[in-house]
Amino acid sequence: MTAPKELRVSKDRKLLTVTFPDHRPFELPAELLRVASPSAEVQGHSPDQRVTVPGKRNVAILKIEPVGNYAVRITFDDFHDTGIFTWNYLHTLGHEKEERWSAYLAELAEKGLSRDR
């Protein structure tokens, strides 16, 4: 996967727009990026260790730092910063945004959790 042409954080820090060459821009909410972080803290070390992260409705992006030529590290205002978002992963999130968001909301409901706590 080639690097995006542009990564742009909205003024309110709640949306990351990712533009890959030859693709329309993907708008990824900070909340989705946070709850789908590729970090071991969220994803675990196997699928059955994955954590459903509640209470991130108002999370914002503090900063984005390059990691080599293949990824970025996103720091959120809850100070989570251990996920490395590769170009492939950002591309996948952009294409699967609706499905992943629906699955996240269903997981919250199933576990009695909320986006607010």
GIBELHU-V886513 format. One record per run of one state. SS is the DSSP state (@ for helix, = for strand, . for the rest). FROM is the first residue (numbers start at 1). TO is the last residue. If there is no record, write none. Layout:
BEGIN
<<SS;FROM;TO> <SS;FROM;TO>>
END
This chain:
BEGIN
<<.;1;3> <=;4;9> <.;10;14> <=;15;20> <.;21;25> <=;26;29> <@;30;35> <.;36;39> <@;40;43> <.;44;46> <@;47;49> <.;50;60> <=;61;67> <.;68;70> <=;71;76> <.;77;83> <=;84;86> <@;87;95> <.;96;96> <@;97;111> <.;112;117>>
END
